[in-house]
Amino acid sequence: VGCEIMIIKYIVMALTAFGGGAVISAAVFALIASTGVITRMAGKTHTAKHVRTYETAVVIGGILWNVIWVFSVRIPLKAEIYQSLQFVMSLAQGIFVGCLAVSLAEALNATAIFARRVKLKVGLSFVILAVAVGKVLASVIQFTNNWVKK
């Protein structure tokens, strides 16, 4: 009887964890969709007919990354390949997070409000560029000095 109760507890815990993860994932993907990052990028690159493919790639990427993270999947590759993949993944994640942040700020009109508050008439594009360059430099300094938690 005690073993059966433990099994039921584990099943309830697994269902709760799965349900919570599904809700959080849905919220993240809804945020991405509502900010219009994917549609805006597709519009700017003149590839609007592939929006569905881009959205599918984001969802599949999120699912695969979560599976790799949760189950600590190790893929046996040479160190050089790992370094190359790490560079490509870091670049892709940085671009995605940057686009998401800019899109969210644009959706909330944060840039326009900032420009109005500081009475900025010209040069807003330089301010945005300076923020982006500063973010990139800070990330490079952080990663090259091993300040990242492992």
N, C-alpha and C positions, 0 to 999 in steps of 0.2 A: 504494500500500500504506500509506503514512504517513497519508493522509487517512482511510482506512477505520479505522485504529487510533484516530485522534482521535474519529471518530464513535462508535465503540464505547465509548471512555472517557467521552464526554459522555452517552451512553445509560445507562451504569452509574452515573455520578454523578447523573443525574436520577432514576433508579429508587431509588437510595440516599436521596437527599433526600426524595423522595416517601414512601418507606417510613418514614423517621425522623419526618417530619411527621405521618404517619398514626398512628404509635405514640404520639407526644406528645399529639396531639389526642384520641385514644381515652383516654389516661390522664387528661386534664383533664376530659373529659365523664364518665368513670367517677367521678372525685372529686366532681364536681357531683351526680351521681346518688346516690353513696353517702352524702353528707352529708344528703341529703333536702331540699335547699333548695326545689326545685320542688314536691315533694309537700307540704311543710309550708306553703309560701305558698298553694298551692291549697286546702289544708285550712282555713287561717286566713281566706281570702277566700270560703269556701264555693263554690268553683268546681272541686271535685275531678274533675268529669266532663270537664274540659278539660286534665287533666295531660298527656296525649299531645300536645296542641296546644302547650302551653308548652315541653315538651321538644323538639319539632320546631323551634319558634321559636329556642330557644337554639342548637341544632345549626346551623340555617341561618344564624343571625346570626354564629356563629363562623366558618363557612366563608366567608361573604361578606366579613366583615371581613378575614380572612386573604388572600383574593384581592385586595381593594382595597389592602391593605398591601404584599403581595409585588410586585404588578405596578404599584404607584404609580398607581392609577387616579385620574384627575382628572375631576370632574364639573363642567361649566361652569354655575355658578349665580351669582346676584348676591351681593354681600358680606353683605347683610342676611339672606338665606336661609342662608348659611353660618353666620353668627353664631347664628341661631335653631337650626339643626341641631346646632351645636356645643354649645349649652346643653342641648338635649334629650338628645343622646348622652352628654354628661358626667353629667347627672343620672341617666340610666338605668344607665350603667356604675357610678356611685357607689353607687346603690341595690343593684345586683346584687352588687358586691364586698362591700358591707357585709353583705348578707344571707348571702353565702357565708361570710364570716368568722365571723359570729355562729353560723351553723349548724354550722360546723366546730368552733368552741369548745364549742358545746352537745353535739355528738356526742362530743367528747373529754372532756366533763364538766369543762372548764377553769373555767367559772364557779363550779360547785359546789365544786371544789377550792380556788379562790381564796377564796371566802366562808368555807370551813372554816378555811383557814390564817390568815386575819386575824380570825377569830372574829366575823364579821359576822352579826348576828342579823336586823336589819331594814335596809331601804334598798338592797338589792341592785339593785333596778330603777333607783334614782337613780345608782348607780355605772355601770351599763350606759348610761344616758342621758348621763351626763357623758362617758364614753368616746366615744360617738357624736357628741355636740356638739363635743367637742375635735377629733375627726377631721374633721368638716365645716369647722370654723373654720380648721384648719391647711391644708386643701385650698383653701379660698377665699383665704387669705393667699398660698399658693404660686402660685395661678393669677393673682391680681390683680397680683402683683409680677413676673410673667414669670420665675419661677424654674423653669419647665418646660423641659426640653431639647427642642430641635426637630430 
